[in-house]
Amino acid sequence: GESKDANDLALCVHWYQESVAVQDRLYESARGQGILIAEGADFPLAAARLRGLDVADLIGPERLSELLGRWPGNIEVFVRNFAIPAATSATQESRRREIIQALTRGLAEQTESAN
């Protein structure tokens, strides 16, 4: 189901945003600092982008190609169900879109570097 997948991905991204290990990777490595700069020093976006890169590394180019062929599916359903824990602002939907876009940039970045 699209809504469960979106919920699961939102939770996974949230865990990345809360992880000390991810903070260390972003602030203490050249690659991480590059991601932070590319995301305008917006840590949640940088963490989402790093998650995309890590997923791409984990599943490999063949599965990544399959994933990107279907990603993100119905974007409106995906955004609506990409429930971010403790998100409580009027711009919640736009922030969800920004985080999904950062996650997508991480997935696509891996594809570009593999070519």
C-alpha positions in Angstrom: 0.0 0.0 0.0 1.2 3.5 -0.9 0.2 5.0 2.4 2.1 2.4 4.5 5.2 2.8 2.3 5.1 6.5 2.7 4.6 6.2 6.5 7.5 3.8 6.8 9.8 6.0 4.7 8.9 9.1 6.7 9.8 7.2 9.9 13.1 6.0 8.5 14.0 9.6 7.4 13.0 10.9 10.8 15.3 8.3 12.5 18.1 9.6 10.2 17.4 13.1 11.3 17.7 12.1 14.9 20.7 9.9 14.6 24.0 11.0 16.2 25.9 8.7 13.7 24.2 10.5 10.8 25.0 13.9 12.4 28.7 12.8 12.6 28.7 11.6 9.0 27.2 14.9 7.8 29.4 17.3 9.9 32.7 15.3 10.1 33.2 14.0 6.5 33.9 15.8 3.3 31.0 14.0 1.6 28.7 14.9 4.4 29.7 18.5 4.4 29.1 18.6 0.7 25.6 17.3 1.2 25.0 19.9 3.9 26.2 22.7 1.6 24.1 21.4 -1.3 21.1 21.4 1.0 21.7 24.9 2.2 22.8 23.8 5.7 19.2 22.4 6.3 20.0 19.4 8.4 16.7 17.5 7.9 17.1 17.9 4.1 20.7 16.8 4.3 19.8 13.8 6.4 17.0 12.8 3.9 19.4 13.2 1.0 22.0 11.0 2.8 19.3 8.4 3.4 18.6 8.4 -0.4 22.3 7.8 -1.0 22.5 5.1 1.5 19.5 3.3 0.1 21.0 3.5 -3.4 24.3 2.1 -2.1 22.5 -0.7 -0.3 20.2 -1.9 -3.1 22.7 -1.5 -6.0 22.2 -0.1 -9.4 19.9 -2.7 -10.9 17.3 -2.5 -8.0 17.8 1.3 -7.9 16.9 1.5 -11.5 13.7 -0.5 -10.8 12.9 1.7 -7.8 13.4 5.0 -9.7 11.2 3.7 -12.5 8.3 3.7 -10.1 9.4 6.4 -7.7 7.4 8.0 -6.1 4.2 6.7 -7.6 1.2 9.0 -7.0 3.0 12.0 -5.6 -0.1 13.5 -4.0 -0.9 10.3 -2.1 2.7 9.9 -1.2 3.1 13.4 0.2 -0.2 13.2 2.1 0.9 10.0 3.8 4.5 10.9 4.3 3.8 11.5 8.0 6.7 13.1 9.8 6.6 12.6 13.6 6.0 15.8 15.5 5.5 18.0 12.4 3.1 20.7 13.4 3.3 23.7 11.1 1.0 25.2 8.5 3.5 24.4 5.9 3.7 20.8 6.8 2.7 19.5 3.3 5.3 21.8 1.6 7.9 20.6 4.1 7.0 17.0 3.3 7.6 17.7 -0.3 11.0 19.3 0.4 12.1 16.2 2.4 10.8 13.8 -0.3 12.7 15.9 -2.9 15.9 15.7 -0.9 15.5 11.9 -0.6 15.0 11.7 -4.3 18.1 13.8 -4.9 20.1 11.3 -2.9 18.7 8.4 -5.0 19.3 10.3 -8.3 22.8 11.4 -7.2 23.9 7.8 -6.8 22.5 7.0 -10.3 24.4 9.9 -11.8 27.7 9.0 -10.1 27.3 5.3 -11.2 27.2 6.4 -14.9 
